[in-house]
Amino acid sequence: MPDAIAPETITLFINDRPLTVAAGTSVAAAIAIGGNPVTRLSVTGMPRAPLCGMGICQECRVTIDGQPHQLACQTPCAPQMQVWTAPYKEIT
């Protein structure tokens, strides 16, 4: 039986912490893999996380490479990408 081929991996940074994931992983999935699925805070301060997984609910908004309000569920991870979630860096 041939050896399984390991998927290509990339490293990005979530709230300044490096995380290595398989190429093609969405930012929302990477955030969950990183251990804290919270992407933003509501106007009342309640933690929010991805809900629909297709960009409709807008609950997965994060700051990516300095650009606020990016949809984590619709954005594939890229090497060296910098992702900030609301509990760490306010999204305005």
C-alpha positions in Angstrom: 0.0 0.0 0.0 1.5 3.4 -1.0 2.2 6.0 1.7 -0.4 8.6 2.1 0.5 12.0 0.7 0.6 14.6 3.4 -1.4 17.7 2.5 0.5 20.9 1.9 0.4 23.1 5.0 0.6 26.9 5.5 1.3 29.0 8.6 -0.8 32.1 9.4 -1.1 34.2 12.6 -4.3 34.5 14.6 -4.0 37.2 17.2 -0.2 37.1 16.8 -0.1 33.3 17.5 1.3 31.1 14.6 -1.0 28.3 13.5 -0.2 25.7 10.8 -3.2 24.4 8.8 -3.8 22.4 5.6 -3.8 24.5 2.5 -7.4 25.4 1.5 -8.6 25.7 5.1 -11.0 28.7 5.7 -10.0 31.3 8.2 -13.1 30.4 10.2 -11.9 26.8 10.4 -8.4 27.9 11.4 -9.8 30.0 14.2 -11.7 27.1 15.5 -8.7 24.8 15.2 -6.7 27.4 17.1 -9.0 26.7 20.1 -11.2 29.8 20.4 -14.0 30.1 17.9 -15.0 33.6 18.9 -14.6 36.0 15.9 -16.1 39.2 17.2 -18.2 40.8 19.9 -21.8 42.0 19.5 -22.7 45.6 20.3 -23.7 44.3 23.8 -20.3 42.6 24.2 -21.5 39.1 23.7 -19.1 36.7 21.9 -20.1 35.8 18.4 -18.8 33.0 16.1 -19.5 31.7 12.6 -23.1 30.5 12.2 -24.1 29.9 8.6 -20.7 29.1 7.0 -21.7 30.8 3.8 -21.3 34.5 4.5 -24.9 35.4 5.0 -25.0 35.9 8.8 -21.8 38.1 8.9 -21.0 36.6 12.4 -17.6 35.6 11.3 -16.2 39.1 10.6 -12.5 39.5 11.5 -9.6 41.8 10.5 -7.3 40.2 7.9 -4.0 41.8 7.1 -5.4 45.1 8.4 -8.7 45.0 6.5 -11.6 44.9 8.9 -15.0 43.2 8.4 -13.6 40.3 6.3 -15.7 37.1 6.3 -13.7 34.3 7.9 -15.9 31.6 6.5 -15.4 32.7 2.9 -11.7 33.5 3.1 -9.1 30.8 2.5 -6.0 30.9 4.7 -2.8 32.3 3.0 0.8 32.0 4.1 1.8 34.6 6.7 -1.8 36.0 6.9 -2.5 38.1 10.0 -5.9 37.5 11.4 -7.3 39.5 14.4 -10.5 38.6 16.2 -12.5 41.1 18.2 -11.5 40.0 21.7 -7.9 40.8 20.8 -8.2 43.7 18.5 -11.4 45.8 18.2 -13.1 45.6 14.8 -14.7 48.9 13.9 
